[in-house]
């Protein structure tokens, strides 16, 4: 199941790489036509005299402020250092050490989105440390921006699907056998990548880097022609906000609220799963909501004013959204950094698999061989347990090793917190992946 998903990611990456290097037909015209009245740098207005874009006053101070060129890249650095190896290890375990249940497939896609996003962070770190000066060319700038925003919203879509999957498994266990299947998960994953690609194409097909003459820097996505911003990027980012963030946010809040209600009704034995559910919801909102709200607010300001008003307003001062937005955008990447720890490493079984993967050696295998009889007996119990669960329509997602049969009536940690209760009655089989 994982091979088609992984292959599609490779094909997807090759396609966008080619598209990012495709020249834009309008670029040359814009270069030759030096009468373009106004450029914007996020919340700034760039004066465009002749063929030179310039920044002045408070705008010039903010783009070179310590917050922009020091704090923001440091936040990206923290996210990359902790998030990339954690996601890489999680992807390896999910692909090669875990049975492919429906939710496992969704988690693989979430991890791929997070990894693609985190892979772009070193370029952003260098860009900001260099004083917001892009040195890698137009093609890589397009690819960076497209992958960054595409996979931010791709991660949001995957988180929504995981929330729906858990909602069905716990709140509607009778319908889980019909609604939850590897085929359904693969279909939903393909739809996510289609949405990601659709979100990336406009960024890949537009010029993203512009030279600011009075600062001697080349910005990447920060400076864009006002006309293009107002006529294209305002509706583009507004659509992304409502379809790829607000809608998933509503779905995630609804699903996890219903899950919490079910857990609380289950009594004290579900306290830990309930706390983890709250943590997932809080991380989602805290990491992703501020940047999306500021982005929508920024483009709302653009769409509400004509060019003359903007030129007068921003010639005097900035509207103060640039620095907060850049900080919130860096914080949004923490979601990809934290995902592995609240979805995977919270599970004792997953941590054990990761530990064995990191510490495997010849001695380990020799030790394993000497106790093969005992392990074969335990593995036999595991197979029987998994088969029983599958026959009842309940899949122990994300994990292929469970507790012995005598302990199945207790709460078992499975990738998030997997709860299996009262296997003697199919109607009481409840699965929770939190």
C-alpha positions as CSV (number, residue, x, y, z in Angstrom):
1,X,0.0,0.0,0.0
2,X,2.8,2.4,0.8
3,X,4.6,1.9,-2.5
4,X,2.0,3.6,-4.7
5,X,1.8,6.5,-2.2
6,X,5.5,6.9,-2.1
7,X,5.8,6.6,-5.9
8,X,3.2,9.3,-6.4
9,X,5.1,11.6,-4.1
10,X,8.3,11.1,-6.3
11,X,6.4,11.7,-9.5
12,X,4.8,14.8,-7.9
13,X,8.1,16.2,-6.9
14,X,9.6,15.7,-10.4
15,X,6.7,17.4,-12.0
16,X,6.8,20.5,-9.8
17,X,10.6,20.7,-10.3
18,X,10.2,20.9,-14.0
19,X,7.3,23.4,-13.7
20,X,9.3,25.6,-11.4
21,X,12.0,26.0,-14.1
22,X,9.5,26.9,-16.8
23,X,9.9,30.5,-17.8
24,X,7.0,32.9,-17.4
25,X,5.9,34.6,-20.5
26,X,5.0,37.8,-18.7
27,X,8.3,38.2,-16.9
28,X,10.1,39.8,-19.9
29,X,7.3,42.2,-20.5
30,X,7.4,43.3,-16.9
31,X,11.1,43.8,-17.1
32,X,10.8,46.0,-20.2
33,X,7.8,47.9,-19.0
34,X,9.1,50.1,-16.3
35,X,5.9,52.1,-15.8
36,X,4.5,49.6,-13.2
37,X,3.5,52.1,-10.5
38,X,3.6,50.0,-7.3
39,X,5.2,46.9,-5.8
40,X,4.5,45.4,-2.4
41,X,6.7,43.6,0.1
42,X,4.1,41.7,2.1
43,X,2.8,44.7,4.0
44,X,5.2,47.2,2.4
45,X,5.0,49.3,-0.8
46,X,8.0,49.2,-3.0
47,X,8.5,52.4,-5.0
48,X,9.1,51.5,-8.6
49,X,11.1,54.3,-10.3
50,X,12.3,53.4,-13.8
51,X,13.3,49.8,-13.5
52,X,14.4,49.9,-9.8
53,X,12.2,48.9,-6.9
54,X,13.1,50.6,-3.6
55,X,12.1,50.5,0.1
56,X,12.2,53.5,2.4
57,X,11.6,54.5,6.0
58,X,10.0,52.1,8.4
59,X,9.6,49.5,5.6
60,X,13.4,49.4,5.1
61,X,14.0,49.1,8.9
62,X,11.5,46.2,9.3
63,X,12.9,44.1,6.5
64,X,16.4,44.4,8.0
65,X,15.3,44.2,11.7
66,X,16.8,41.7,14.0
67,X,13.4,40.0,14.3
68,X,13.3,39.3,10.6
69,X,16.9,38.3,10.0
70,X,17.7,36.6,13.3
71,X,14.6,35.4,15.2
72,X,12.7,34.1,12.2
73,X,15.6,32.0,10.8
74,X,16.3,30.7,14.4
75,X,12.7,29.5,14.7
76,X,13.0,27.8,11.3
77,X,16.3,26.2,12.5
78,X,14.7,24.8,15.6
79,X,11.8,23.4,13.6
80,X,14.2,21.7,11.1
81,X,16.7,20.3,13.6
82,X,14.0,18.6,15.7
83,X,11.4,18.0,13.0
84,X,13.3,16.6,10.1
85,X,15.0,13.6,11.8
86,X,11.9,12.8,13.8
87,X,9.7,12.7,10.6
88,X,12.3,10.8,8.7
89,X,12.5,8.1,11.3
90,X,8.7,8.0,11.6
91,X,8.4,7.6,7.8
92,X,10.8,4.7,7.8
93,X,9.0,2.9,10.7
94,X,5.6,3.5,9.0
95,X,6.8,2.2,5.6
96,X,8.8,-0.8,6.7
97,X,7.9,-1.7,10.3
98,X,4.2,-1.2,10.5
99,X,1.3,-3.0,9.0
100,X,-0.6,-0.9,6.4
101,X,-3.9,-0.2,8.0
102,X,-6.1,2.7,6.7
103,X,-4.9,5.2,9.2
104,X,-1.2,4.2,8.6
105,X,-1.6,5.3,4.9
106,X,-2.9,8.7,6.0
107,X,0.0,9.1,8.5
108,X,2.5,8.2,5.7
109,X,1.1,11.0,3.6
110,X,1.1,13.5,6.5
111,X,4.8,12.6,7.2
112,X,5.6,13.1,3.5
113,X,4.0,16.6,3.5
114,X,5.8,17.5,6.7
115,X,9.2,16.3,5.3
116,X,8.7,18.2,2.0
117,X,7.9,21.3,4.0
118,X,10.9,20.9,6.4
119,X,13.2,20.2,3.4
120,X,12.6,23.8,2.3
121,X,13.6,25.3,5.6
122,X,17.4,25.4,5.1
123,X,16.9,27.7,2.1
124,X,14.6,30.0,4.1
125,X,17.1,30.0,6.9
126,X,19.9,31.1,4.6
127,X,17.6,33.6,2.9
128,X,16.7,35.3,6.2
129,X,20.2,35.1,7.7
130,X,21.5,36.9,4.6
131,X,19.2,39.8,5.3
132,X,16.3,38.5,3.1
133,X,18.6,38.2,0.1
134,X,17.8,35.3,-2.2
135,X,20.9,33.9,-4.0
136,X,19.6,30.7,-5.5
137,X,17.8,31.9,-8.7
138,X,14.2,32.4,-9.8
139,X,13.5,28.7,-10.5
140,X,14.5,27.5,-7.0
141,X,12.6,30.5,-5.5
142,X,9.4,29.4,-7.2
143,X,10.0,25.8,-6.1
144,X,10.6,26.8,-2.5
145,X,7.5,29.0,-2.2
146,X,5.3,26.4,-3.9
147,X,6.5,23.5,-1.8
148,X,6.3,25.6,1.4
149,X,2.7,26.8,1.0
150,X,1.6,23.6,-0.8
151,X,2.7,21.3,2.0
152,X,1.6,23.6,4.8
153,X,-2.0,23.2,3.5
154,X,-1.3,19.6,2.5
155,X,-0.5,18.8,6.1
156,X,-3.7,20.6,7.2
157,X,-5.7,18.4,4.8
158,X,-4.0,15.2,6.1
159,X,-4.7,16.2,9.7
160,X,-8.3,16.7,8.8
161,X,-8.5,13.2,7.2
162,X,-6.9,11.6,10.2
163,X,-9.4,13.4,12.5
164,X,-12.3,12.1,10.4
165,X,-10.8,8.6,10.4
166,X,-10.5,8.6,14.2
167,X,-14.0,10.0,14.6
168,X,-15.5,7.2,12.5
169,X,-13.4,4.5,14.3
170,X,-14.5,5.6,17.8
171,X,-17.8,7.5,17.6
172,X,-19.3,5.3,14.9
173,X,-17.7,1.9,15.3
174,X,-20.5,0.1,13.5
175,X,-19.7,2.0,10.3
176,X,-16.0,1.6,10.7
177,X,-15.8,-1.7,8.8
178,X,-17.6,-0.1,5.8
179,X,-16.1,3.3,5.8
180,X,-12.5,2.6,6.8
181,X,-10.4,0.6,4.3
182,X,-6.9,0.9,2.7
183,X,-8.5,1.7,-0.7
184,X,-10.5,4.6,0.8
185,X,-7.4,5.9,2.5
186,X,-5.4,5.8,-0.7
187,X,-8.2,7.5,-2.6
188,X,-8.3,10.3,0.0
189,X,-4.5,10.6,-0.1
190,X,-4.6,11.0,-3.9
191,X,-7.2,13.8,-3.5
192,X,-4.9,15.6,-1.0
193,X,-2.0,15.6,-3.4
194,X,-4.2,16.8,-6.2
195,X,-5.3,19.7,-3.9
196,X,-1.6,20.4,-3.0
197,X,-0.6,20.4,-6.7
198,X,-3.5,22.7,-7.6
199,X,-2.4,25.1,-4.8
200,X,1.2,25.1,-6.0
201,X,0.7,25.7,-9.7
202,X,-0.1,29.4,-9.4
203,X,3.1,29.9,-7.3
204,X,5.2,27.9,-9.7
205,X,3.9,29.8,-12.7
206,X,4.5,33.3,-11.3
207,X,7.7,35.3,-11.0
208,X,8.7,35.3,-7.3
209,X,12.0,37.1,-7.0
210,X,12.6,40.8,-7.5
211,X,15.7,43.0,-7.0
212,X,15.5,46.0,-4.5
213,X,18.1,48.4,-5.7
214,X,18.5,50.6,-2.7
215,X,19.1,47.6,-0.4
216,X,21.0,45.6,-3.0
217,X,19.0,42.5,-2.1
218,X,16.8,40.1,-4.1
219,X,13.6,39.1,-2.3
220,X,11.8,35.8,-2.8
221,X,8.0,36.1,-2.8
222,X,8.2,39.1,-0.5
223,X,8.1,41.7,-3.3
224,X,5.3,41.3,-5.8
225,X,3.7,43.7,-8.3
226,X,0.6,45.4,-6.7
227,X,-1.6,44.7,-9.7
228,X,-0.8,41.0,-9.6
229,X,-1.3,40.9,-5.9
230,X,-4.7,42.6,-6.0
231,X,-6.0,40.8,-9.1
232,X,-4.6,37.4,-8.6
233,X,-3.0,36.6,-5.2
234,X,-5.8,38.2,-3.1
235,X,-8.5,35.8,-4.5
236,X,-5.9,33.0,-4.5
237,X,-4.9,33.2,-0.9
238,X,-8.4,34.0,0.2
239,X,-9.6,30.7,-1.5
240,X,-6.7,28.8,0.2
241,X,-7.7,30.2,3.6
242,X,-11.4,29.2,3.4
243,X,-11.0,25.8,1.5
244,X,-7.6,24.5,2.8
245,X,-7.6,25.9,6.3
246,X,-11.0,27.2,7.7
247,X,-12.9,24.2,6.4
248,X,-10.4,21.6,7.7
249,X,-10.3,23.6,11.0
250,X,-14.0,23.3,11.5
251,X,-13.9,19.5,10.6
252,X,-11.0,18.9,13.0
253,X,-12.6,20.8,15.9
254,X,-15.9,18.9,15.4
255,X,-14.3,15.5,15.1
256,X,-12.0,15.9,18.1
257,X,-14.8,17.4,20.2
258,X,-17.0,14.4,19.5
259,X,-14.1,12.1,20.3
260,X,-13.5,14.0,23.6
261,X,-17.2,13.6,24.5
262,X,-17.0,9.9,23.9
263,X,-13.9,9.5,26.0
264,X,-15.2,11.6,28.9
265,X,-18.3,9.4,28.9
266,X,-16.1,6.4,29.1
267,X,-14.8,7.3,32.5
268,X,-11.4,7.8,34.2
269,X,-9.7,5.0,32.2
270,X,-9.7,7.3,29.1
271,X,-8.1,10.3,30.8
272,X,-4.8,9.9,29.0
273,X,-6.4,9.6,25.5
274,X,-8.5,12.6,26.3
275,X,-5.5,14.7,27.2
276,X,-3.7,13.6,24.0
277,X,-6.7,14.6,22.0
278,X,-6.7,18.0,23.6
279,X,-3.0,18.3,22.8
280,X,-3.5,17.5,19.2
281,X,-6.3,20.1,18.9
282,X,-4.3,22.8,20.7
283,X,-1.2,22.3,18.6
284,X,-3.2,22.5,15.4
285,X,-4.8,25.8,16.4
286,X,-1.9,27.5,18.1
287,X,0.6,26.7,15.3
288,X,-1.6,27.3,12.2
289,X,-4.3,29.8,13.1
290,X,-2.2,33.0,13.7
291,X,-0.4,32.9,10.3
292,X,-3.5,32.2,8.4
293,X,-5.5,35.0,10.1
294,X,-2.7,37.5,9.5
295,X,-2.4,36.4,5.9
296,X,-6.1,36.9,5.3
297,X,-6.0,40.3,7.1
298,X,-3.0,41.4,5.0
299,X,-4.7,40.6,1.7
300,X,-8.0,42.1,3.0
301,X,-6.2,45.4,3.5
302,X,-4.9,45.2,-0.1
303,X,-8.2,44.5,-1.6
304,X,-10.0,47.2,0.3
305,X,-7.8,50.1,-1.0
306,X,-7.0,51.4,-4.4
307,X,-3.4,51.9,-5.6
308,X,-3.3,55.6,-4.8
309,X,-4.5,55.1,-1.2
310,X,-1.9,52.3,-0.7
311,X,0.9,54.5,-2.1
312,X,0.1,57.4,0.2
313,X,-0.5,55.1,3.3
314,X,2.7,53.0,2.9
315,X,4.9,55.9,1.9
316,X,4.4,57.1,5.5
317,X,4.5,53.9,7.5
318,X,3.9,50.1,7.5
319,X,0.7,48.6,8.7
320,X,2.7,46.5,11.2
321,X,1.8,43.1,9.9
322,X,5.1,42.1,8.2
323,X,7.0,41.1,11.4
324,X,4.1,39.4,13.1
325,X,3.3,37.5,10.0
326,X,6.9,36.3,9.5
327,X,7.1,35.1,13.1
328,X,3.7,33.4,12.9
329,X,4.7,31.8,9.6
330,X,7.9,30.4,11.2
331,X,5.8,29.1,14.2
332,X,3.4,27.4,11.8
333,X,6.3,25.0,10.8
334,X,6.4,23.8,14.4
335,X,3.2,21.9,13.6
336,X,5.3,19.7,11.2
337,X,8.0,19.4,13.9
338,X,5.5,18.4,16.7
339,X,3.4,16.0,14.6
340,X,5.7,13.0,15.0
341,X,5.7,13.3,18.8
342,X,2.0,13.6,19.3
343,X,1.0,11.1,16.6
344,X,3.8,8.5,16.7
345,X,6.2,8.7,19.6
346,X,3.5,8.9,22.2
347,X,3.0,5.2,21.5
348,X,5.2,2.8,23.6
349,X,5.1,0.3,20.7
350,X,6.2,2.9,18.1
351,X,9.0,4.1,20.4
352,X,10.2,0.5,20.8
353,X,10.2,0.0,17.0
354,X,12.2,3.2,16.5
355,X,14.6,2.3,19.3
356,X,15.3,-1.1,17.7
357,X,15.8,0.6,14.3
358,X,18.3,3.0,15.7
359,X,20.1,0.4,17.9
360,X,20.0,-2.6,15.7
361,X,23.3,-4.5,15.4
362,X,24.8,-7.9,14.8
363,X,24.6,-8.6,18.5
364,X,21.0,-7.7,18.6
365,X,20.2,-10.1,15.8
366,X,22.2,-12.9,17.4
367,X,20.4,-12.3,20.7
368,X,17.1,-12.4,18.8
369,X,18.1,-15.7,17.2
370,X,18.8,-17.3,20.5
371,X,15.4,-16.5,21.8
372,X,13.5,-17.3,18.5
373,X,11.3,-19.9,20.2
374,X,9.9,-17.5,22.7
375,X,9.5,-14.7,20.1
376,X,7.8,-17.1,17.7
377,X,5.3,-17.9,20.4
378,X,4.6,-14.2,21.0
379,X,4.4,-13.4,17.3
380,X,1.8,-16.1,17.0
381,X,-0.3,-14.5,19.6
382,X,0.1,-11.1,17.8
383,X,-1.1,-12.6,14.5
384,X,-4.1,-14.2,16.2
385,X,-5.0,-10.9,17.9
386,X,-4.7,-8.9,14.7
387,X,-6.8,-11.4,12.8
388,X,-9.6,-11.3,15.4
389,X,-9.6,-7.5,15.3
390,X,-9.8,-7.4,11.5
391,X,-12.6,-9.9,11.4
392,X,-14.6,-7.7,13.8
393,X,-14.0,-4.7,11.5
394,X,-11.6,-2.9,13.8
395,X,-8.1,-2.3,12.7
396,X,-5.2,-1.8,15.2
397,X,-3.9,1.1,13.1
398,X,-0.3,2.3,12.9
399,X,1.2,-0.7,14.6
400,X,1.7,-4.4,13.9
401,X,2.8,-5.5,17.4
402,X,0.3,-5.5,20.2
403,X,0.1,-6.6,23.8
404,X,-0.5,-10.3,24.6
405,X,-4.0,-11.5,24.4
406,X,-4.5,-11.5,28.1
407,X,-4.0,-7.8,28.3
408,X,-6.2,-6.8,25.3
409,X,-9.0,-5.6,27.6
410,X,-6.7,-2.9,29.0
411,X,-6.0,0.4,27.3
412,X,-3.1,-0.3,24.9
413,X,-1.0,2.5,23.4
414,X,-1.0,2.2,19.6
415,X,0.7,5.1,17.8
416,X,-1.3,7.7,19.5
417,X,-3.3,6.0,22.2
418,X,-5.1,2.9,20.9
419,X,-8.0,1.7,23.0
420,X,-9.5,-1.8,22.5
421,X,-12.1,-2.8,25.0
422,X,-14.2,-5.9,25.5
423,X,-13.3,-8.0,22.5
424,X,-16.0,-10.6,23.4
425,X,-18.7,-8.4,21.9
426,X,-18.3,-6.9,18.4
427,X,-20.5,-4.0,19.4
428,X,-18.2,-3.1,22.2
429,X,-15.0,-3.1,20.1
430,X,-13.9,0.5,20.2
431,X,-10.7,1.7,18.4
432,X,-9.2,5.1,19.1
433,X,-6.1,6.4,17.5
434,X,-5.4,9.7,19.2
